[in-house]
Amino acid sequence: MSDFDDLVDTSGLGADEEARLRRVHELLVQAGPPAELPPSLAHPPEEKRAVADVIQFPRTAGRRMRVYGLLAAAVAACVFGGGFLLGHSKAKHASFSAIRVVPMHGVGSAPASQASIQIASPDRGGNWPMLVSVRGLPKQSNPRSYYELWLTKNGKAIAPCGGFRVHGTTTTVQLTVPYTLKRFDGWIVTASVPGDRDPGTTVMTT
């Protein structure tokens, strides 16, 4: 953002008024530029009248009011941008409603890893949506390698629930399974490597 003296003509302003304007300018600089608006808000409706056509500033205070108006508009843009991003972030997480959460911990080659399986209500066909978040699993060096979630019975992998690859520290994937969950007694995550037989090496368990 430009320097305050480049934006505002301080001649004729009182000391108190200039100090207030400088404080607002400093707050805008600290806030940084607003986030980009979504495409739907890039252009205002054609039938809307400009602000200048609606609000008539007194001529005696024209220059001063224009300064306040520009600074207020910049503050509003910053607030709107932050609120838009925060609202979309909350909406993204709120779209999945879990009725059960299953924790998992690492074993074998990934003892420090952790995971959680959020399970939502089944749909009419009996499919169970799941949101699986995994943290601490090593990233696969082989492009054909992946991790796979399994349902277990008496400690044995019985039903595959879907594969995934990790990226970064935490990976979250949404899976869906058609099984009757009460038929099983646990979950595991295995590391699948080309050439190995299923279910692969267990790296996480409940």
Phi and psi in degrees as GROMACS dihedral restraints (atoms count N, CA, C in turn):
[ dihedral_restraints ]
;  ai    aj    ak    al  type     phi  dphi    fc
    3     4     5     6     1   -67.9    20    10
    4     5     6     7     1   163.1    20    10
    6     7     8     9     1   -66.0    20    10
    7     8     9    10     1   149.5    20    10
    9    10    11    12     1   -57.2    20    10
   10    11    12    13     1   -42.2    20    10
   12    13    14    15     1   -67.7    20    10
   13    14    15    16     1   -21.0    20    10
   15    16    17    18     1   -79.5    20    10
   16    17    18    19     1   -23.9    20    10
   18    19    20    21     1   -91.9    20    10
   19    20    21    22     1   -35.4    20    10
   21    22    23    24     1  -122.0    20    10
   22    23    24    25     1   130.7    20    10
   24    25    26    27     1   -84.7    20    10
   25    26    27    28     1   106.4    20    10
   27    28    29    30     1   -84.8    20    10
   28    29    30    31     1    -1.8    20    10
   30    31    32    33     1   -67.3    20    10
   31    32    33    34     1   131.6    20    10
   33    34    35    36     1    90.1    20    10
   34    35    36    37     1    -7.2    20    10
   36    37    38    39     1   -87.9    20    10
   37    38    39    40     1   142.3    20    10
   39    40    41    42     1   -72.2    20    10
   40    41    42    43     1   162.6    20    10
   42    43    44    45     1   -60.6    20    10
   43    44    45    46     1   -43.3    20    10
   45    46    47    48     1   -65.1    20    10
   46    47    48    49     1   -42.9    20    10
   48    49    50    51     1   -65.7    20    10
   49    50    51    52     1   -41.5    20    10
   51    52    53    54     1   -64.2    20    10
   52    53    54    55     1   -38.2    20    10
   54    55    56    57     1   -64.4    20    10
   55    56    57    58     1   -39.6    20    10
   57    58    59    60     1   -64.7    20    10
   58    59    60    61     1   -42.9    20    10
   60    61    62    63     1   -64.4    20    10
   61    62    63    64     1   -39.6    20    10
   63    64    65    66     1   -64.0    20    10
   64    65    66    67     1   -37.1    20    10
   66    67    68    69     1   -65.5    20    10
   67    68    69    70     1   -42.9    20    10
   69    70    71    72     1   -61.6    20    10
   70    71    72    73     1   -41.3    20    10
   72    73    74    75     1   -61.5    20    10
   73    74    75    76     1   -42.0    20    10
   75    76    77    78     1   -63.3    20    10
   76    77    78    79     1   -38.8    20    10
   78    79    80    81     1   -64.9    20    10
   79    80    81    82     1   -38.0    20    10
   81    82    83    84     1   -66.1    20    10
   82    83    84    85     1   -40.3    20    10
   84    85    86    87     1   -63.2    20    10
   85    86    87    88     1   -40.8    20    10
   87    88    89    90     1   -66.5    20    10
   88    89    90    91     1   -36.5    20    10
   90    91    92    93     1   -68.9    20    10
   91    92    93    94     1   -28.3    20    10
   93    94    95    96     1    79.9    20    10
   94    95    96    97     1   177.0    20    10
   96    97    98    99     1   -69.7    20    10
   97    98    99   100     1   147.5    20    10
   99   100   101   102     1   -69.6    20    10
  100   101   102   103     1   156.5    20    10
  102   103   104   105     1   -68.2    20    10
  103   104   105   106     1   155.6    20    10
  105   106   107   108     1   -66.3    20    10
  106   107   108   109     1   139.9    20    10
  108   109   110   111     1   -74.2    20    10
  109   110   111   112     1   151.6    20    10
  111   112   113   114     1   -66.8    20    10
  112   113   114   115     1   156.7    20    10
  114   115   116   117     1   -53.3    20    10
  115   116   117   118     1   -34.0    20    10
  117   118   119   120     1   -66.6    20    10
  118   119   120   121     1   -19.2    20    10
  120   121   122   123     1  -109.0    20    10
  121   122   123   124     1     8.9    20    10
  123   124   125   126     1   -68.0    20    10
  124   125   126   127     1   -31.5    20    10
  126   127   128   129     1  -127.6    20    10
  127   128   129   130     1   130.7    20    10
  129   130   131   132     1   -71.8    20    10
  130   131   132   133     1   155.9    20    10
  132   133   134   135     1   -57.5    20    10
  133   134   135   136     1   143.4    20    10
  135   136   137   138     1   -63.9    20    10
  136   137   138   139     1   -29.4    20    10
  138   139   140   141     1   -80.7    20    10
  139   140   141   142     1   -10.9    20    10
  141   142   143   144     1   -70.8    20    10
  142   143   144   145     1   136.2    20    10
  144   145   146   147     1   -85.8    20    10
  145   146   147   148     1   149.1    20    10
  147   148   149   150     1   -64.1    20    10
  148   149   150   151     1   154.9    20    10
  150   151   152   153     1   -58.3    20    10
  151   152   153   154     1   -37.6    20    10
  153   154   155   156     1   -65.0    20    10
  154   155   156   157     1   -25.2    20    10
  156   157   158   159     1   -80.0    20    10
  157   158   159   160     1   -20.3    20    10
  159   160   161   162     1   -96.3    20    10
  160   161   162   163     1   -42.7    20    10
  162   163   164   165     1  -104.9    20    10
  163   164   165   166     1   121.8    20    10
  165   166   167   168     1  -105.3    20    10
  166   167   168   169     1   113.0    20    10
  168   169   170   171     1   -80.9    20    10
  169   170   171   172     1   144.4    20    10
  171   172   173   174     1   -59.8    20    10
  172   173   174   175     1   139.2    20    10
  174   175   176   177     1   -62.5    20    10
  175   176   177   178     1   -32.8    20    10
  177   178   179   180     1   -67.9    20    10
  178   179   180   181     1   -22.0    20    10
  180   181   182   183     1  -122.0    20    10
  181   182   183   184     1    24.7    20    10
  183   184   185   186     1   -57.9    20    10
  184   185   186   187     1   -53.5    20    10
  186   187   188   189     1   -63.5    20    10
  187   188   189   190     1   -41.9    20    10
  189   190   191   192     1   -66.0    20    10
  190   191   192   193     1   -42.6    20    10
  192   193   194   195     1   -67.9    20    10
  193   194   195   196     1   -33.8    20    10
  195   196   197   198     1   -63.4    20    10
  196   197   198   199     1   -38.9    20    10
  198   199   200   201     1   -62.2    20    10
  199   200   201   202     1   -48.5    20    10
  201   202   203   204     1   -61.6    20    10
  202   203   204   205     1   -39.6    20    10
  204   205   206   207     1   -63.7    20    10
  205   206   207   208     1   -42.7    20    10
  207   208   209   210     1   -63.8    20    10
  208   209   210   211     1   -44.1    20    10
  210   211   212   213     1   -66.6    20    10
  211   212   213   214     1   -40.3    20    10
  213   214   215   216     1   -64.8    20    10
  214   215   216   217     1   -39.1    20    10
  216   217   218   219     1   -63.5    20    10
  217   218   219   220     1   -39.1    20    10
  219   220   221   222     1   -65.3    20    10
  220   221   222   223     1   -41.2    20    10
  222   223   224   225     1   -62.5    20    10
  223   224   225   226     1   -43.7    20    10
  225   226   227   228     1   -61.7    20    10
  226   227   228   229     1   -38.6    20    10
  228   229   230   231     1   -64.3    20    10
  229   230   231   232     1   -41.2    20    10
  231   232   233   234     1   -63.3    20    10
  232   233   234   235     1   -45.3    20    10
  234   235   236   237     1   -63.8    20    10
  235   236   237   238     1   -43.4    20    10
  237   238   239   240     1   -62.8    20    10
  238   239   240   241     1   -44.6    20    10
  240   241   242   243     1   -60.7    20    10
  241   242   243   244     1   -45.3    20    10
  243   244   245   246     1   -64.6    20    10
  244   245   246   247     1   -41.0    20    10
  246   247   248   249     1   -66.2    20    10
  247   248   249   250     1   -37.3    20    10
  249   250   251   252     1   -62.9    20    10
  250   251   252   253     1   -47.0    20    10
  252   253   254   255     1   -65.9    20    10
  253   254   255   256     1   -41.1    20    10
  255   256   257   258     1   -64.5    20    10
  256   257   258   259     1   -41.2    20    10
  258   259   260   261     1   -63.6    20    10
  259   260   261   262     1   -41.7    20    10
  261   262   263   264     1   -67.9    20    10
  262   263   264   265     1   -36.0    20    10
  264   265   266   267     1   -63.7    20    10
  265   266   267   268     1   -44.5    20    10
  267   268   269   270     1   -65.8    20    10
  268   269   270   271     1   -39.5    20    10
  270   271   272   273     1   -63.2    20    10
  271   272   273   274     1   -36.5    20    10
  273   274   275   276     1   -62.1    20    10
  274   275   276   277     1   -42.9    20    10
  276   277   278   279     1   -77.0    20    10
  277   278   279   280     1   -32.4    20    10
  279   280   281   282     1   -73.3    20    10
  280   281   282   283     1   -15.1    20    10
  282   283   284   285     1   -71.1    20    10
  283   284   285   286     1   -15.6    20    10
  285   286   287   288     1  -111.4    20    10
  286   287   288   289     1   116.8    20    10
  288   289   290   291     1  -108.9    20    10
  289   290   291   292     1   106.2    20    10
  291   292   293   294     1   -86.5    20    10
  292   293   294   295     1   141.7    20    10
  294   295   296   297     1  -106.5    20    10
  295   296   297   298     1    -9.5    20    10
  297   298   299   300     1  -157.1    20    10
  298   299   300   301     1   142.4    20    10
  300   301   302   303     1  -126.0    20    10
  301   302   303   304     1   126.2    20    10
  303   304   305   306     1  -110.7    20    10
  304   305   306   307     1   116.2    20    10
  306   307   308   309     1   -81.8    20    10
  307   308   309   310     1   151.2    20    10
  309   310   311   312     1  -134.1    20    10
  310   311   312   313     1   156.0    20    10
  312   313   314   315     1  -134.6    20    10
  313   314   315   316     1   158.0    20    10
  315   316   317   318     1   -79.2    20    10
  316   317   318   319     1   151.3    20    10
  318   319   320   321     1  -141.0    20    10
  319   320   321   322     1   169.1    20    10
  321   322   323   324     1    62.8    20    10
  322   323   324   325     1  -120.3    20    10
  324   325   326   327     1   -80.6    20    10
  325   326   327   328     1    -7.0    20    10
  327   328   329   330     1  -132.1    20    10
  328   329   330   331     1    60.2    20    10
  330   331   332   333     1   -66.8    20    10
  331   332   333   334     1   -24.0    20    10
  333   334   335   336     1   -89.6    20    10
  334   335   336   337     1    -2.7    20    10
  336   337   338   339     1   -75.8    20    10
  337   338   339   340     1   155.3    20    10
  339   340   341   342     1  -139.5    20    10
  340   341   342   343     1   158.9    20    10
  342   343   344   345     1  -157.6    20    10
  343   344   345   346     1   161.1    20    10
  345   346   347   348     1  -139.5    20    10
  346   347   348   349     1   142.0    20    10
  348   349   350   351     1  -114.2    20    10
  349   350   351   352     1   110.2    20    10
  351   352   353   354     1   -91.1    20    10
  352   353   354   355     1   125.1    20    10
  354   355   356   357     1  -113.2    20    10
  355   356   357   358     1   126.0    20    10
  357   358   359   360     1   -95.5    20    10
  358   359   360   361     1   173.2    20    10
  360   361   362   363     1   -65.3    20    10
  361   362   363   364     1   146.1    20    10
  363   364   365   366     1   -71.7    20    10
  364   365   366   367     1   153.7    20    10
  366   367   368   369     1   -81.1    20    10
  367   368   369   370     1  -176.0    20    10
  369   370   371   372     1   -63.8    20    10
  370   371   372   373     1   -24.8    20    10
  372   373   374   375     1   -86.3    20    10
  373   374   375   376     1    -3.5    20    10
  375   376   377   378     1    89.9    20    10
  376   377   378   379     1    16.3    20    10
  378   379   380   381     1   -87.9    20    10
  379   380   381   382     1   132.0    20    10
  381   382   383   384     1  -101.6    20    10
  382   383   384   385     1   112.6    20    10
  384   385   386   387     1   -74.6    20    10
  385   386   387   388     1   139.9    20    10
  387   388   389   390     1  -135.7    20    10
  388   389   390   391     1   141.1    20    10
  390   391   392   393     1  -114.3    20    10
  391   392   393   394     1   111.0    20    10
  393   394   395   396     1  -105.6    20    10
  394   395   396   397     1   120.7    20    10
  396   397   398   399     1  -114.2    20    10
  397   398   399   400     1   124.9    20    10
  399   400   401   402     1  -122.3    20    10
  400   401   402   403     1   135.7    20    10
  402   403   404   405     1  -132.5    20    10
  403   404   405   406     1   131.5    20    10
  405   406   407   408     1    93.6    20    10
  406   407   408   409     1     0.2    20    10
  408   409   410   411     1   -76.8    20    10
  409   410   411   412     1   139.6    20    10
  411   412   413   414     1   -62.5    20    10
  412   413   414   415     1   142.2    20    10
  414   415   416   417     1   -71.0    20    10
  415   416   417   418     1   139.4    20    10
  417   418   419   420     1   -75.8    20    10
  418   419   420   421     1   128.3    20    10
  420   421   422   423     1   -81.4    20    10
  421   422   423   424     1   -30.2    20    10
  423   424   425   426     1   -86.1    20    10
  424   425   426   427     1   124.9    20    10
  426   427   428   429     1   -63.0    20    10
  427   428   429   430     1   -15.0    20    10
  429   430   431   432     1   -97.8    20    10
  430   431   432   433     1    -1.5    20    10
  432   433   434   435     1   -86.6    20    10
  433   434   435   436     1   154.7    20    10
  435   436   437   438     1  -162.4    20    10
  436   437   438   439     1   168.0    20    10
  438   439   440   441     1  -103.0    20    10
  439   440   441   442     1   153.3    20    10
  441   442   443   444     1  -138.9    20    10
  442   443   444   445     1   137.2    20    10
  444   445   446   447     1   -93.6    20    10
  445   446   447   448     1   135.1    20    10
  447   448   449   450     1  -129.6    20    10
  448   449   450   451     1   149.4    20    10
  450   451   452   453     1   -90.3    20    10
  451   452   453   454     1   142.7    20    10
  453   454   455   456     1  -120.7    20    10
  454   455   456   457     1   159.1    20    10
  456   457   458   459     1  -137.8    20    10
  457   458   459   460     1   120.1    20    10
  459   460   461   462     1    55.8    20    10
  460   461   462   463     1    37.3    20    10
  462   463   464   465     1    82.8    20    10
  463   464   465   466     1    -2.3    20    10
  465   466   467   468     1  -103.9    20    10
  466   467   468   469     1   139.3    20    10
  468   469   470   471     1   -69.0    20    10
  469   470   471   472     1   121.1    20    10
  471   472   473   474     1  -113.4    20    10
  472   473   474   475     1   -48.9    20    10
  474   475   476   477     1  -126.2    20    10
  475   476   477   478     1   120.0    20    10
  477   478   479   480     1   -73.5    20    10
  478   479   480   481     1   141.7    20    10
  480   481   482   483     1  -113.8    20    10
  481   482   483   484     1    -7.2    20    10
  483   484   485   486     1   134.8    20    10
  484   485   486   487     1   149.5    20    10
  486   487   488   489     1  -105.5    20    10
  487   488   489   490     1   161.9    20    10
  489   490   491   492     1  -159.4    20    10
  490   491   492   493     1   159.1    20    10
  492   493   494   495     1  -115.4    20    10
  493   494   495   496     1   148.4    20    10
  495   496   497   498     1   -94.7    20    10
  496   497   498   499     1   153.6    20    10
  498   499   500   501     1  -147.4    20    10
  499   500   501   502     1   128.5    20    10
  501   502   503   504     1    73.0    20    10
  502   503   504   505     1  -160.5    20    10
  504   505   506   507     1   -77.4    20    10
  505   506   507   508     1   -43.5    20    10
  507   508   509   510     1  -123.1    20    10
  508   509   510   511     1   134.7    20    10
  510   511   512   513     1  -122.6    20    10
  511   512   513   514     1   132.1    20    10
  513   514   515   516     1  -123.9    20    10
  514   515   516   517     1   126.0    20    10
  516   517   518   519     1  -131.3    20    10
  517   518   519   520     1   150.4    20    10
  519   520   521   522     1  -105.8    20    10
  520   521   522   523     1   126.2    20    10
  522   523   524   525     1  -123.5    20    10
  523   524   525   526     1   164.3    20    10
  525   526   527   528     1  -139.5    20    10
  526   527   528   529     1   134.2    20    10
  528   529   530   531     1  -126.0    20    10
  529   530   531   532     1   146.8    20    10
  531   532   533   534     1   -97.2    20    10
  532   533   534   535     1     4.3    20    10
  534   535   536   537     1   -79.0    20    10
  535   536   537   538     1   159.5    20    10
  537   538   539   540     1   -82.5    20    10
  538   539   540   541     1   105.7    20    10
  540   541   542   543     1   -62.3    20    10
  541   542   543   544     1   -30.5    20    10
  543   544   545   546     1   -68.8    20    10
  544   545   546   547     1    -9.6    20    10
  546   547   548   549     1   -76.6    20    10
  547   548   549   550     1   -12.4    20    10
  549   550   551   552     1  -114.6    20    10
  550   551   552   553     1   163.1    20    10
  552   553   554   555     1  -122.3    20    10
  553   554   555   556     1     5.4    20    10
  555   556   557   558     1  -176.3    20    10
  556   557   558   559     1  -178.5    20    10
  558   559   560   561     1  -138.1    20    10
  559   560   561   562     1   150.0    20    10
  561   562   563   564     1  -139.7    20    10
  562   563   564   565     1   159.2    20    10
  564   565   566   567     1  -117.1    20    10
  565   566   567   568     1   130.9    20    10
  567   568   569   570     1  -116.4    20    10
  568   569   570   571     1   154.9    20    10
  570   571   572   573     1   -99.2    20    10
  571   572   573   574     1   117.7    20    10
  573   574   575   576     1  -102.2    20    10
  574   575   576   577     1   125.2    20    10
  576   577   578   579     1  -120.4    20    10
  577   578   579   580     1   139.2    20    10
  579   580   581   582     1   -52.8    20    10
  580   581   582   583     1   131.3    20    10
  582   583   584   585     1    98.4    20    10
  583   584   585   586     1   -20.8    20    10
  585   586   587   588     1   -83.1    20    10
  586   587   588   589     1   155.5    20    10
  588   589   590   591     1   -88.3    20    10
  589   590   591   592     1   147.1    20    10
  591   592   593   594     1   -64.9    20    10
  592   593   594   595     1   149.7    20    10
  594   595   596   597     1   -91.4    20    10
  595   596   597   598     1    10.3    20    10
  597   598   599   600     1    84.4    20    10
  598   599   600   601     1  -174.5    20    10
  600   601   602   603     1   -86.7    20    10
  601   602   603   604     1   130.5    20    10
  603   604   605   606     1   -72.5    20    10
  604   605   606   607     1   127.4    20    10
  606   607   608   609     1  -120.2    20    10
  607   608   609   610     1   -13.5    20    10
  609   610   611   612     1  -147.1    20    10
  610   611   612   613     1   152.7    20    10
  612   613   614   615     1  -152.9    20    10
  613   614   615   616     1   166.1    20    10
